[in-house]
Amino acid sequence: MRLITSVLVLIVLAVGITGCASGKKNYSEKRGLMLLENTQLGRNKGYYSKHKAKKIDHSYKKIVKRENIIN
């Protein structure tokens, strides 16, 4: 009886674990279905890059510095 219950528990655990894993889509599946976030899309790669953020910050600091000199 103990052997039968342990086998049943193992089967239930195996079904539960594999069911959750198959529900999660990986990157390539999402890409094929066009379900990626904007930050993951290849065409937005430059827009969301650290380099662009640093460039915008640098440009903003130059403008503020120039305005402080004029005033």
N, C-alpha and C positions, 0 to 999 in steps of 0.2 A: 504494500500500500504506500509506503514511504517512497519507494522508487517511482511509482506512477505519479505521485504528486510532484516530486522533484522534476520529472520529465515534463509535466504539464506547465510548471512554473518556468522552466527554461524555454519552452516553446512560446509561451506568452511574452517573455522578455525579448526573445529573438524577433518576434513579429513587431513588437513595439519599437524596438531600436531601429530596425530597417525601415519601418514606415515613416519615421521622422526624418531619416537621412534622405530618403528619396523625395520628400516634399520640398527640400531646399534646392533651388536652381543655382547652378554655378555661373560664372561670368560669361562663358561662351554661349550658354543657353539663353541667358538674358539678352545678350547682344544680338543673337539671331532673332529674338522676338521683339526687339526694340523696347526693352523694359529697363534699360539702364538709367541711373540718375544722371542729371546734367553734368555733374562733376566727373563722371566716368566716361562720358562720350568722347571719342577721339577728336571730334571737330571742336570741342570746347576745352581741349587740353591746354592750349595756350592761354585761354581766358582765365582759367582757374589755377594757373601755375604760380609758384612762389616768385618767380622772376618778374612776372607782370605786376604782382602786388608790390614788390620792392621798387619797381620802376615808377609806379603811380605815386608811392610814398615819397620817393626822391623828387619827382616833379612838383608835388604839392609843397614840399619843404623849400624848393627853389623859388616858387611863386610867393610864398609867405615871406621869405627872406628879402626878396626884391621889394615887396610892398612895405616892409619895415624900413628899408633903406630910404625909399622915396618919402615916406611920412616921417 
